[in-house]
Amino acid sequence: MKHDVLQGTVDRLKNREKLGLFALNVIGIKDGGEKCKLLLSDTKDQIKCTVGREPTLFFKQRNGEKGCTLVISKYQLVKTSSETEVLNILGIDDVFVPGSVQKKSSQQGQENIENGGVEKCSEEPAAGEGIQAPQKNERFDTSGMVKISDLNPYTKEQCFVARVVRKSGIKHWENQKEQCFVARVVRKSGIKHWENQKGSGKLFDVAVRDETGEIRITGFKEDVDTFHGVLVSGNVYVFSNINVKLTEHRGASGEFSNMYSGVFSKNSNIKTFEGDTRNIPGIGFNFQSIKEIEKANERDMVDVLGVVESVGEVGRIVIKSTMREMEKKEIIIADSSGLSIVVTLWSDAMPFVSENDVGCVVAFKGVRVSNYGGVRLGTVFDMTVIIVNPDLPEAKELRTWYAGPEGRSGRRMSLSSGGSRKRRHEDAGKADILCLLEQTSGVYEVACFLADIRSEKISYQSCPKENCKKKVLEEGVGVYRCEKCNEEYDHCAYRYILNVVLSDHTEQCFVTFFDEEANALLGVSAESLEDMRKSSEDEYKAFLKTKMNQDLSVVVSCKFDEYNGENRWRGVAERSEKLDYASEAKRLLDELLF
């Protein structure tokens, strides 16, 4: 007997409700041999899971894969050292793989597609002519339609009603199935062009919304010409024959609230919907306070509401991978949590906030979290929505707070400054290295010893200008060029990029020490050490050897990076100091006693 995946299951688990048999969708798998880790979803929320040996064996025997449905019979909810809640799966009742389930078609939905008069605008407009708007659908039968929350990539010929929220880029798709729905356009991207060894092309995408959720739809190549000029933000349309795929998403933003996304195909049709659209909402926000964002993981997507306190000047940087120059502008926003944060507005988002908006409330939907020099936020091209002075209840409350004594004249700490970094170090969870290597992100304090220093490359040539750490290009004898500053210098500065091996009783790992932390570790500048290496290689290696086997307490920021198509663990030292044996012994004793 197959169990349905019910929205709200993850919330019930986190609220410690006792559940019997329940089903969740598998949207991510990390195979660890005898055990595995899963990312499960109830189509609304996600939860990370660890699977024991016997359930893992059962899962593999049933050919469990990404996209299947898992029926869980026995579980335990545990908290990690970073306070993240993880589901420990102890028993699996059944595994339903999509490929093994007979797909059924909806005759009523098929009749709607054939007889509903949903026509595809396939002809391109003649030169000088505007794009013809889609035909109106005055008597469209919506009885066969489903809601966005009911969409899945394994059932053909479904229909639903929704509002288009935005357009943006998706480059891969799988498990394509035909779909039909009605949607309101809330946001629409521009056309993106790409070119690689396989050829060139273009794409765009939109996000659609109804009262149950959101979904994104992408168009490629000829579908860009067919649909991009037809769709208008805010209007409601009937979409049919949309391919739905399972997609991984991250972050708490409503922008990524649906585990599925759609792709236009050659059979896709669009028609204007004429009916009662009052129940089809526009853009939705899932605001987090700045205090909550402090605990978010790097690269999470969040929605935030804040008062603009300052607007910086326009700056320019050169993207190393493409050598393309981009403009950016940094603003500072604050909210009633008593904290402020820097938001970087990249080129396309810069016009939305100006110096005249200081003191105004601004809503951001879909900004990315980064931990560069503290916690910061940044807009994402063709994805972030910015609304100045939104007509929202939360915005009115924030204006009232800012007008009071704790608002405009109140003192607050910035998450994007060193103060936030110090707080992160104080709140860092204790971990051994084996536990550290299992973490996907976070900041942890490790008691260890310095087992090795990689002496091959310990520093790089950087820009000598103050507050610029960019690597310079050597363009001739004694000529160094900084692409960020767009200037040439007759000398350069050496900065550490020191790779070391840390070890304890459980495991060892590679950690990178950058300039400030490496200076504190070695007690000598990168410039002096490079001079020593040039004068005597033996003296240089002997010096590094004297620094090994130190007992240290190191605060490590860890995350997974993608490298050559594979995920790899990366650790960066944020602070290191001599191990305090007395405090470490007391901590270990407390762990034994309690």
C-alpha positions as CSV (number, residue, x, y, z in Angstrom):
1,M,0.0,0.0,0.0
2,K,1.5,3.3,-1.1
3,H,1.4,6.2,1.4
4,D,0.9,9.8,0.1
5,V,3.4,12.5,0.9
6,L,1.6,15.1,3.0
7,Q,2.7,18.7,3.4
8,G,3.5,19.6,7.0
9,T,5.1,16.3,7.8
10,V,8.5,17.8,8.4
11,D,7.0,20.5,10.6
12,R,5.3,17.8,12.7
13,L,8.5,15.9,13.0
14,K,10.4,19.1,14.2
15,N,7.5,19.8,16.7
16,R,8.2,16.3,18.2
17,E,4.8,14.9,17.2
18,K,4.7,11.1,17.3
19,L,4.0,9.8,13.8
20,G,3.3,6.2,12.7
21,L,4.1,5.3,9.1
22,F,4.7,8.4,7.0
23,A,6.1,9.1,3.5
24,L,8.6,11.6,2.3
25,N,10.2,12.2,-1.1
26,V,14.0,11.6,-1.6
27,I,15.5,14.7,-3.3
28,G,19.2,14.1,-2.4
29,I,21.5,11.1,-1.7
30,K,25.0,10.8,-0.3
31,D,26.2,7.2,-0.4
32,G,28.6,6.3,2.4
33,G,28.8,2.5,1.8
34,E,27.1,0.7,4.7
35,K,25.3,3.9,5.7
36,C,24.0,6.8,3.6
37,K,22.6,10.3,4.1
38,L,19.4,11.5,2.5
39,L,17.7,14.9,1.9
40,L,13.9,14.3,2.2
41,S,11.0,16.6,1.4
42,D,7.3,16.8,2.0
43,T,7.0,19.1,-1.1
44,K,7.1,22.1,1.2
45,D,9.9,21.7,3.7
46,Q,13.1,19.6,3.7
47,I,15.0,17.7,6.4
48,K,18.5,16.1,6.4
49,C,18.6,12.4,7.4
50,T,21.1,9.8,8.4
51,V,20.2,6.1,7.6
52,G,21.4,3.2,9.7
53,R,23.1,0.0,8.2
54,E,20.0,-2.2,8.0
55,P,17.7,0.6,6.5
56,T,20.4,1.5,4.1
57,L,20.7,-2.1,2.9
58,F,16.9,-2.3,2.5
59,F,16.9,1.0,0.6
60,K,19.5,-0.3,-1.8
61,Q,17.8,-3.6,-2.3
62,R,14.6,-1.8,-3.3
63,N,16.7,0.2,-5.8
64,G,16.1,3.5,-4.0
65,E,17.1,6.6,-5.9
66,K,16.6,10.3,-6.1
67,G,13.0,11.0,-6.8
68,C,11.6,7.9,-5.0
69,T,9.2,8.0,-2.1
70,L,10.3,6.6,1.3
71,V,7.8,5.2,3.8
72,I,9.5,5.4,7.3
73,S,8.4,3.2,10.2
74,K,11.0,4.0,12.9
75,Y,13.0,7.2,13.5
76,Q,14.7,9.4,16.0
77,L,15.0,13.2,15.7
78,V,18.4,14.4,17.0
79,K,20.3,17.7,17.2
80,T,23.8,18.2,16.0
81,S,26.4,20.3,17.7
82,S,25.3,23.2,15.4
83,E,21.7,22.9,16.7
84,T,20.6,21.5,13.3
85,E,17.8,18.9,13.6
86,V,18.6,15.7,11.7
87,L,16.2,12.7,11.3
88,N,17.9,9.4,12.1
89,I,16.1,6.7,10.2
90,L,16.1,3.4,12.0
91,G,13.4,1.5,10.0
92,I,12.0,1.8,6.4
93,D,8.7,0.1,5.6
94,D,8.8,0.5,1.9
95,V,10.4,2.3,-1.1
96,F,8.4,3.4,-4.1
97,V,10.5,4.1,-7.2
98,P,8.8,6.3,-9.9
99,G,9.9,4.1,-12.8
100,S,8.1,1.0,-11.2
101,V,4.8,2.7,-10.8
102,Q,2.3,2.6,-13.7
103,K,1.6,6.1,-14.8
104,K,-2.1,7.0,-15.3
105,S,-3.5,9.7,-17.5
106,S,-6.4,12.0,-16.7
107,Q,-9.0,11.7,-19.4
108,Q,-10.7,14.8,-18.3
109,G,-7.4,16.7,-18.3
110,Q,-6.8,15.4,-21.9
111,E,-10.2,16.6,-23.0
112,N,-9.4,20.1,-21.6
113,I,-6.2,20.2,-23.5
114,E,-7.8,19.1,-26.8
115,N,-11.1,21.1,-26.5
116,G,-10.1,24.0,-24.4
117,G,-8.7,25.9,-27.3
118,V,-5.3,26.5,-25.7
119,E,-3.2,27.7,-28.6
120,K,0.5,28.1,-28.8
121,C,1.9,31.4,-30.1
122,S,4.5,29.9,-32.3
123,E,4.9,32.4,-35.1
124,E,7.5,35.1,-34.5
125,P,6.4,38.7,-35.1
126,A,7.4,40.4,-38.4
127,A,10.0,43.1,-38.2
128,G,8.6,46.3,-36.7
129,E,5.5,44.5,-35.4
130,G,4.7,43.9,-31.7
131,I,4.2,40.4,-30.4
132,Q,0.6,39.3,-30.6
133,A,-0.9,38.8,-27.1
134,P,-2.3,35.4,-26.3
135,Q,-6.0,34.9,-27.0
136,K,-8.5,35.3,-24.2
137,N,-10.0,32.2,-22.7
138,E,-13.5,33.1,-21.7
139,R,-15.0,29.7,-21.1
140,F,-12.1,27.6,-20.1
141,D,-13.1,24.6,-18.0
142,T,-10.9,24.4,-14.9
143,S,-12.5,21.3,-13.4
144,G,-9.7,19.1,-14.5
145,M,-6.9,21.3,-13.1
146,V,-4.8,20.7,-10.1
147,K,-2.9,23.0,-7.7
148,I,0.8,23.7,-7.9
149,S,1.3,21.8,-4.6
150,D,0.0,18.7,-6.3
151,L,2.3,18.8,-9.3
152,N,4.9,16.0,-9.8
153,P,7.1,14.8,-12.7
154,Y,5.7,11.3,-12.7
155,T,2.0,11.9,-13.6
156,K,1.1,13.1,-17.1
157,E,-1.5,15.5,-18.3
158,Q,-2.2,17.4,-15.1
159,C,-3.8,20.9,-15.0
160,F,-3.6,23.7,-12.4
161,V,-4.2,27.4,-11.9
162,A,-1.4,29.7,-10.7
163,R,0.2,33.2,-11.0
164,V,3.6,33.7,-12.6
165,V,6.1,35.0,-10.1
166,R,9.3,35.4,-12.0
167,K,11.6,34.3,-14.8
168,S,15.2,33.2,-14.4
169,G,17.7,30.6,-15.6
170,I,17.7,26.8,-15.4
171,K,20.2,24.8,-17.5
172,H,19.4,21.1,-16.9
173,W,16.2,19.1,-16.7
174,E,15.1,15.5,-16.2
175,N,12.0,13.3,-16.0
176,Q,10.1,15.6,-18.4
177,K,6.3,15.1,-18.3
178,E,3.4,17.0,-19.8
179,Q,1.5,19.5,-17.5
180,C,-1.3,22.1,-17.8
181,F,-2.0,25.0,-15.4
182,V,-3.3,28.6,-15.0
183,A,-0.8,31.0,-13.6
184,R,-0.1,34.7,-12.8
185,V,3.2,36.2,-13.8
186,V,4.8,37.9,-10.8
187,R,8.3,38.3,-12.2
188,K,10.0,37.7,-15.5
189,S,13.7,37.5,-16.3
190,G,15.5,38.9,-19.2
191,I,17.0,36.7,-22.0
192,K,20.3,35.1,-21.1
193,H,22.7,34.1,-23.8
194,W,25.3,31.3,-23.4
195,E,28.1,29.9,-25.5
196,N,30.4,26.9,-24.9
197,Q,32.2,24.2,-26.8
198,K,28.9,22.5,-27.7
199,G,27.4,25.6,-29.3
200,S,25.4,28.6,-28.2
201,G,21.9,29.4,-27.2
202,K,19.6,31.5,-25.0
203,L,17.1,30.9,-22.1
204,F,14.8,32.7,-19.7
205,D,12.5,31.6,-17.0
206,V,9.4,32.6,-15.0
207,A,8.1,31.7,-11.5
208,V,4.4,31.2,-11.2
209,R,2.2,31.2,-8.1
210,D,-1.2,30.2,-6.9
211,E,-2.7,29.9,-3.5
212,T,-0.9,26.7,-2.7
213,G,2.7,27.6,-3.8
214,E,5.1,28.6,-6.5
215,I,6.9,26.9,-9.4
216,R,9.5,28.1,-11.9
217,I,9.3,27.5,-15.7
218,T,12.2,27.8,-18.1
219,G,12.3,28.3,-21.8
220,F,15.3,27.5,-24.1
221,K,16.3,28.5,-27.6
222,E,13.3,28.8,-29.9
223,D,10.9,28.7,-26.9
224,V,12.5,32.1,-25.8
225,D,11.2,33.7,-29.1
226,T,7.8,32.0,-28.7
227,F,7.0,32.9,-25.0
228,H,9.2,35.6,-23.7
229,G,7.4,38.5,-25.4
230,V,4.0,37.1,-24.6
231,L,4.2,36.8,-20.8
232,V,3.5,40.0,-18.9
233,S,4.2,40.3,-15.1
234,G,1.0,40.4,-13.1
235,N,-1.2,38.8,-15.8
236,V,-2.9,35.4,-15.5
237,Y,-2.5,32.8,-18.2
238,V,-3.5,29.2,-19.0
239,F,-0.3,27.1,-19.5
240,S,-0.5,23.6,-21.0
241,N,1.9,20.8,-21.8
242,I,4.6,22.0,-19.4
243,N,7.3,19.5,-18.6
244,V,7.8,19.1,-14.8
245,K,11.1,18.0,-13.2
246,L,12.4,17.3,-9.8
247,T,14.9,20.0,-8.7
248,E,17.1,20.5,-5.7
249,H,16.7,23.9,-4.0
250,R,18.2,25.6,-0.9
251,G,17.3,28.3,1.5
252,A,14.1,29.4,3.3
253,S,13.0,31.9,0.7
254,G,9.6,31.4,-0.8
255,E,11.4,31.7,-4.2
256,F,12.5,28.1,-3.8
257,S,9.5,26.7,-1.9
258,N,8.6,24.1,-4.6
259,M,10.7,21.0,-5.1
260,Y,9.7,20.9,-8.7
261,S,10.3,23.2,-11.7
262,G,9.0,23.3,-15.2
263,V,10.4,23.6,-18.7
264,F,8.7,24.9,-21.9
265,S,8.6,22.4,-24.8
266,K,7.6,22.5,-28.4
267,N,4.1,21.4,-27.4
268,S,3.6,24.0,-24.7
269,N,0.7,26.4,-25.1
270,I,-0.2,29.7,-23.4
271,K,-3.5,31.5,-23.4
272,T,-4.9,34.5,-21.4
273,F,-7.1,33.3,-18.5
274,E,-10.4,35.2,-18.2
275,G,-12.0,34.3,-14.9
276,D,-12.0,35.1,-11.2
277,T,-8.3,35.7,-10.3
278,R,-8.8,37.3,-6.9
279,N,-7.7,34.1,-5.1
280,I,-4.5,33.9,-7.1
281,P,-1.9,35.7,-5.0
282,G,1.0,37.8,-6.3
283,I,4.5,37.7,-5.0
284,G,4.9,36.2,-1.6
285,F,7.6,36.8,1.1
286,N,9.0,34.6,3.8
287,F,10.8,37.2,5.8
288,Q,13.6,36.4,8.2
289,S,14.9,38.9,10.8
290,I,18.6,39.9,10.5
291,K,19.2,38.0,13.8
292,E,17.8,34.8,12.2
293,I,20.0,35.4,9.1
294,E,23.1,35.4,11.4
295,K,22.5,31.6,11.8
296,A,21.9,30.9,8.1
297,N,24.3,28.8,6.1
298,E,26.5,30.3,3.4
299,R,24.7,30.6,0.0
300,D,21.3,30.2,1.5
301,M,18.6,32.2,-0.2
302,V,16.5,34.3,2.2
303,D,13.9,37.1,2.2
304,V,14.6,40.1,4.4
305,L,12.8,43.4,5.3
306,G,14.8,46.3,6.6
307,V,15.2,50.1,6.8
308,V,17.9,51.6,4.6
309,E,20.5,53.3,6.8
310,S,23.1,54.2,4.2
311,V,23.8,53.8,0.5
312,G,27.4,53.5,-0.6
313,E,29.0,54.7,-3.8
314,V,29.2,52.7,-7.0
315,G,32.3,50.4,-7.2
316,R,33.7,48.2,-10.0
317,I,35.3,44.8,-9.9
318,V,36.6,42.4,-12.5
319,I,35.2,38.8,-12.5
320,K,38.3,36.6,-12.6
321,S,36.6,33.7,-14.5
322,T,35.2,35.9,-17.3
323,M,37.4,39.0,-17.0
324,R,34.2,41.0,-17.2
325,E,33.8,44.2,-15.3
326,M,30.8,44.5,-13.0
327,E,29.4,47.4,-11.0
328,K,28.2,47.0,-7.4
329,K,26.8,49.2,-4.6
330,E,26.6,48.4,-0.9
331,I,23.8,49.5,1.3
332,I,23.2,48.9,5.0
333,I,19.8,47.9,6.3
334,A,18.6,47.4,9.9
335,D,15.5,46.0,11.6
336,S,13.9,45.7,15.1
337,S,16.3,42.9,16.2
338,G,18.8,45.6,16.9
339,L,21.2,44.5,14.2
340,S,22.3,45.7,10.8
341,I,23.7,44.0,7.7
342,V,25.3,44.9,4.4
343,V,23.4,44.1,1.2
344,T,25.4,44.2,-2.0
345,L,23.4,45.3,-5.0
346,W,24.9,44.1,-8.3
347,S,24.6,45.8,-11.7
348,D,20.9,45.0,-12.5
349,A,19.7,45.7,-8.9
350,M,21.5,49.0,-8.4
351,P,18.8,51.3,-9.8
352,F,16.2,50.0,-7.3
353,V,17.7,51.7,-4.2
354,S,19.3,55.2,-4.3
355,E,20.4,57.8,-1.7
356,N,16.9,59.2,-1.7
357,D,15.7,55.9,-0.1
358,V,17.7,56.3,3.1
359,G,15.1,55.9,6.0
360,C,12.7,53.9,3.7
361,V,11.7,50.3,4.2
362,V,12.9,47.9,1.5
363,A,11.8,44.3,1.0
364,F,14.2,41.8,-0.6
365,K,13.1,38.5,-2.0
366,G,15.7,35.9,-2.9
367,V,19.1,37.4,-1.7
368,R,22.1,35.1,-1.1
369,V,23.9,34.8,2.2
370,S,27.7,35.0,2.3
371,N,30.3,35.0,5.1
372,Y,33.0,37.1,3.5
373,G,34.3,39.4,6.3
374,G,31.2,38.7,8.4
375,V,27.6,37.9,7.3
376,R,26.5,39.7,4.2
377,L,23.7,39.5,1.7
378,G,23.9,39.9,-2.1
379,T,21.4,40.1,-4.9
380,V,21.3,37.4,-7.6
381,F,21.0,38.4,-11.3
382,D,17.4,38.1,-12.6
383,M,16.2,36.4,-9.4
384,T,16.1,39.0,-6.6
385,V,13.0,41.1,-6.2
386,I,13.4,44.5,-4.5
387,I,10.4,46.6,-3.4
388,V,10.9,50.0,-1.8
389,N,8.2,51.0,0.7
390,P,6.0,47.8,0.2
391,D,2.4,47.9,1.3
392,L,2.8,45.1,3.9
393,P,1.8,44.9,7.6
394,E,5.4,44.0,8.5
395,A,6.7,47.1,6.7
396,K,4.3,49.3,8.7
397,E,5.5,47.8,12.0
398,L,9.1,48.4,10.9
399,R,8.4,52.1,10.1
400,T,6.8,52.5,13.5
401,W,9.9,51.0,15.2
402,Y,12.3,53.1,13.2
403,A,10.4,56.3,14.1
404,G,10.8,55.5,17.9
405,P,13.8,56.0,20.2
406,E,15.3,52.5,19.4
407,G,15.1,53.1,15.7
408,R,16.7,56.0,14.0
409,S,18.9,57.0,16.9
410,G,19.5,53.6,18.5
411,R,22.9,51.8,18.6
412,R,23.2,48.5,16.9
413,M,25.9,46.0,15.9
414,S,26.5,45.1,12.2
415,L,26.6,41.4,11.2
416,S,29.0,42.4,8.4
417,S,31.8,43.7,10.7
418,G,34.4,42.0,13.0
419,G,32.0,42.1,15.9
420,S,29.8,39.5,14.2
421,R,32.9,37.4,13.6
422,K,33.8,37.5,17.3
423,R,30.3,36.4,18.2
424,R,30.5,33.5,15.8
425,H,33.7,32.3,17.4
426,E,32.1,32.5,20.8
427,D,29.1,30.5,19.7
428,A,31.2,27.9,17.7
429,G,30.3,24.4,18.7
430,K,33.0,22.0,19.9
431,A,33.8,19.1,17.6
432,D,36.4,16.5,16.9
433,I,37.9,16.3,13.3
434,L,35.8,13.3,12.3
435,C,32.6,15.1,13.2
436,L,34.0,18.3,11.5
437,L,34.4,16.4,8.2
438,E,30.8,15.3,8.3
439,Q,29.5,18.8,8.5
440,T,28.3,20.5,5.3
441,S,28.6,24.0,6.7
442,G,29.1,25.9,10.0
443,V,31.8,27.1,12.4
444,Y,33.3,24.7,14.9
445,E,36.2,24.8,17.5
446,V,38.6,21.9,17.3
447,A,41.3,20.8,19.8
448,C,44.1,19.4,17.8
449,F,47.8,19.4,16.9
450,L,49.6,20.8,13.9
451,A,50.7,17.6,12.0
452,D,52.1,19.1,8.8
453,I,52.6,22.3,6.9
454,R,52.6,22.1,3.1
455,S,55.7,24.0,2.1
456,E,55.3,24.0,-1.7
457,K,53.2,27.1,-1.8
458,I,52.5,29.2,1.3
459,S,51.7,32.7,-0.2
460,Y,50.7,34.6,-3.3
461,Q,51.6,38.0,-4.8
462,S,48.8,40.5,-4.0
463,C,48.0,44.1,-4.6
464,P,50.1,46.4,-2.4
465,K,47.2,48.9,-2.1
466,E,45.7,49.0,1.4
467,N,42.5,47.1,1.9
468,C,43.0,45.2,-1.5
469,K,43.9,41.5,-1.2
470,K,43.5,40.7,-4.9
471,K,46.1,38.6,-6.7
472,V,48.2,40.6,-9.1
473,L,49.4,39.6,-12.6
474,E,53.1,39.9,-13.4
475,E,53.2,41.6,-16.8
476,G,57.0,42.0,-17.0
477,V,60.0,42.5,-14.9
478,G,59.0,44.6,-11.9
479,V,55.5,45.3,-13.3
480,Y,52.4,44.0,-11.4
481,R,48.8,44.7,-12.5
482,C,45.8,44.5,-10.2
483,E,42.6,43.9,-12.2
484,K,40.4,45.0,-9.3
485,C,42.0,48.4,-8.9
486,N,42.8,48.6,-12.6
487,E,46.3,49.9,-11.8
488,E,50.0,48.8,-12.3
489,Y,52.6,48.8,-9.6
490,D,56.4,48.4,-9.4
491,H,56.2,46.0,-6.5
492,C,53.7,43.6,-4.8
493,A,52.8,42.4,-1.4
494,Y,53.0,38.7,-0.3
495,R,50.0,37.3,1.6
496,Y,49.7,33.9,3.2
497,I,47.5,31.1,1.8
498,L,48.9,28.4,4.1
499,N,47.6,24.8,3.8
500,V,48.2,22.7,6.9
501,V,47.2,19.3,8.3
502,L,45.4,19.3,11.6
503,S,45.0,16.0,13.5
504,D,43.4,14.6,16.6
505,H,42.5,11.1,18.0
506,T,39.7,10.6,15.4
507,E,41.0,11.8,12.0
508,Q,43.0,14.5,10.2
509,C,42.1,17.2,7.7
510,F,43.5,19.9,5.5
511,V,42.7,23.5,6.6
512,T,43.7,26.8,5.0
513,F,45.1,29.6,7.0
514,F,44.9,33.0,5.3
515,D,47.1,36.0,6.0
516,E,46.0,37.2,9.4
517,E,45.6,33.7,10.9
518,A,48.8,32.4,9.4
519,N,50.7,35.4,10.8
520,A,49.5,34.6,14.2
521,L,50.3,30.9,13.8
522,L,53.9,31.3,12.5
523,G,54.8,34.6,14.1
524,V,56.4,35.9,10.9
525,S,55.1,37.8,7.9
526,A,54.7,36.1,4.5
527,E,57.1,38.7,3.0
528,S,59.9,37.7,5.5
529,L,59.3,34.0,5.0
530,E,59.5,34.3,1.2
531,D,62.8,36.2,1.6
532,M,64.0,33.3,3.8
533,R,63.0,30.8,1.2
534,K,64.9,32.7,-1.5
535,S,68.1,32.9,0.5
536,S,68.1,29.4,2.0
537,E,65.7,26.6,1.2
538,D,67.1,24.5,4.1
539,E,66.6,27.3,6.6
540,Y,63.1,27.8,5.3
541,K,62.1,24.2,5.8
542,A,63.8,24.0,9.2
543,F,61.8,27.0,10.4
544,L,58.5,25.4,9.3
545,K,59.4,22.2,11.0
546,T,59.8,24.0,14.4
547,K,56.2,25.2,14.1
548,M,54.8,21.6,13.7
549,N,53.3,19.5,16.5
550,Q,51.8,22.5,18.3
551,D,48.7,21.8,20.4
552,L,46.1,24.2,19.2
553,S,42.5,25.3,19.6
554,V,41.4,26.2,16.1
555,V,38.0,27.8,15.0
556,V,37.3,26.3,11.6
557,S,34.6,27.5,9.1
558,C,33.7,24.5,6.8
559,K,31.6,24.0,3.7
560,F,31.3,21.9,0.6
561,D,32.6,23.4,-2.7
562,E,32.0,22.0,-6.1
563,Y,35.3,21.2,-7.9
564,N,35.4,19.4,-11.3
565,G,31.8,18.4,-10.9
566,E,32.4,16.8,-7.5
567,N,31.6,18.1,-4.0
568,R,34.7,18.4,-1.7
569,W,35.0,19.5,1.9
570,R,36.8,22.7,2.6
571,G,38.0,24.2,5.9
572,V,39.3,27.7,6.6
573,A,40.8,28.7,9.9
574,E,39.2,31.8,11.4
575,R,41.2,31.8,14.6
576,S,43.9,29.7,16.3
577,E,45.6,29.9,19.7
578,K,47.6,27.7,22.0
579,L,45.5,25.0,23.6
580,D,44.5,25.8,27.1
581,Y,44.9,22.4,28.8
582,A,43.0,23.3,31.9
583,S,39.9,24.5,30.1
584,E,40.0,21.6,27.6
585,A,40.3,19.0,30.5
586,K,37.4,20.6,32.3
587,R,35.3,20.4,29.1
588,L,36.1,16.7,28.6
589,L,35.3,16.0,32.2
590,D,31.9,17.8,31.9
591,E,31.2,15.6,28.8
592,L,32.0,12.5,30.8
593,L,29.8,13.5,33.7
594,F,26.8,14.8,31.9
